[in-house]
């Protein structure tokens, strides 16, 4: 009986999370108790009670994009006659047509308890905690540079779409030559009289005596210039909304108004 309960709550937890992120809230609402504690993935989602949870979810519904989950892992930490604790982790990510580009690793805890409802004992959720805020706003305090490093696997999956990676030989301002893959270049920034190249895997910076325009003119088509002073590899874009662009290493760029539409077109947003 306890094993069946454990398996059931694990499966339900995963199903509820998948449906929740697709804006189908019915499975969640159906399985929570009236006094549930809801700590959700948006910054202000800390409420007590089923009605307050539903009100908060629906209030934030417009800003919540459709989110997809992969790398899901769930397990039962505790299963007794009247309680089951399920923990899980996954990667939550948006697709480009959502208008918001984001990818976050999150963890979730569900506490299921057997409570009385409609004159019978039912296994319902009394506590939900989704950790790591999902970034959907323009509020600076929602962003952390460490999140970019956690998205490395996600970035690599996107890069893998390019069947053949090309290399470039870069001569820095001291005369040393480096051969790097284009896919390892996150972005290039015009700084004084240099084009500064920021690499991902090696966590290196190369300074080249060159104007930005001339340096990047032969770069592959997955590089975009969303401003006059920088060129970015679109596969390393972690988040974009309005005129704010955040790269996988946490660096922020403000996109000039005149560049927003061309940038969206290039990103197919």
ABEGO torsion letter per residue (X at the ends): XAAAAAAAAAAAAAAAAAAAAAGBAAAAAAABBAABBBBBABAABBBBEAAAAAAAAAAAAAABBBBBBBGBBBBBABBBAABBBBBBBBBBBBBAAAGBBBBBBBBBBBBBBBBBBGGBBBBBBABBBBBEBBBABABAAABBAAAAAAAAAAAAAAAAABABBBBBBBBBAAGBBBBBBAAABABBBBBEABBBBBBAAAGBBBBBBBBAAAAAAABBAABBBABAABBBBAAABABBBEABBBBAAGBBBBBBAAAAAAAAAAAGX
